[in-house]
Amino acid sequence: MSKKYKVVHDRQNCIGCAMCAQLCPQSWKISEEDGLASLEGADKKGDLHVGEIHESDLEDNLNAEASCPVNVIKVESE
């Protein structure tokens, strides 16, 4: 069984640079409504969007986290 990880996205502070969507298109999309990044399958929890990824998507999501110029993506072990 593959390990799962939690991704926390502070979407309200996203600037819509799209680096996450370029590096990890299986998890991230740019909203046509407001031009900000959206984590696929995430639930809104207060001001944050929280989702779950599989271990197979970990490396790409860590690259997205590292490349975010405003540090609004956090990948955590569950």
C-alpha positions as CSV (number, residue, x, y, z in Angstrom):
1,M,0.0,0.0,0.0
2,S,1.4,3.4,-1.0
3,K,1.9,6.1,1.6
4,K,-0.3,9.2,1.4
5,Y,0.7,12.8,2.0
6,K,-1.3,15.9,2.9
7,V,-0.9,19.0,0.8
8,V,-2.0,22.3,2.3
9,H,-2.6,25.3,0.0
10,D,-3.0,28.8,1.2
11,R,-5.0,29.7,-1.9
12,Q,-6.0,33.2,-0.8
13,N,-2.3,34.2,-0.9
14,C,-1.6,32.5,-4.3
15,I,-0.4,34.9,-7.0
16,G,-1.3,32.6,-9.9
17,C,2.3,32.2,-11.3
18,A,1.3,28.6,-12.4
19,M,4.7,27.0,-11.5
20,C,2.8,24.3,-9.6
21,A,0.6,23.4,-12.5
22,Q,3.6,23.3,-14.9
23,L,5.6,21.0,-12.5
24,C,2.8,18.9,-11.3
25,P,-0.2,19.0,-13.7
26,Q,-1.6,15.8,-12.2
27,S,-2.3,17.6,-9.0
28,W,-2.6,21.3,-9.8
29,K,-4.7,23.3,-12.3
30,I,-5.1,27.0,-12.8
31,S,-8.7,28.2,-12.3
32,E,-10.3,29.8,-15.3
33,E,-12.5,31.8,-12.9
34,D,-9.8,33.7,-10.9
35,G,-6.4,32.6,-12.4
36,L,-5.2,31.1,-9.1
37,A,-3.9,27.6,-8.6
38,S,-6.3,24.8,-7.4
39,L,-5.3,21.5,-5.9
40,E,-7.3,18.7,-7.4
41,G,-9.7,17.1,-4.9
42,A,-8.9,19.5,-2.1
43,D,-11.3,20.4,0.6
44,K,-11.7,24.0,1.9
45,K,-10.8,24.2,5.6
46,G,-11.1,27.8,6.8
47,D,-8.8,29.8,4.6
48,L,-6.8,26.8,3.5
49,H,-7.4,24.1,0.9
50,V,-6.3,20.6,2.0
51,G,-5.9,17.6,-0.2
52,E,-4.2,14.2,-0.2
53,I,-1.7,12.9,-2.7
54,H,-0.2,9.4,-3.2
55,E,3.5,8.7,-2.8
56,S,3.8,8.4,-6.6
57,D,3.0,12.2,-6.9
58,L,5.2,13.2,-4.0
59,E,8.3,14.3,-5.9
60,D,6.4,16.5,-8.3
61,N,4.4,18.1,-5.4
62,L,7.7,18.7,-3.5
63,N,9.1,20.4,-6.6
64,A,5.9,22.6,-6.8
65,E,6.3,23.4,-3.1
66,A,9.9,24.4,-3.6
67,S,9.2,26.5,-6.7
68,C,6.3,28.5,-5.3
69,P,7.5,32.1,-5.0
70,V,5.1,33.0,-2.2
71,N,5.4,29.7,-0.2
72,V,1.7,28.9,-0.1
73,I,2.1,25.1,-0.8
74,K,3.1,22.8,2.1
75,V,3.5,19.0,1.7
76,E,3.3,17.0,4.9
77,S,3.4,13.4,5.9
78,E,0.1,12.1,7.2
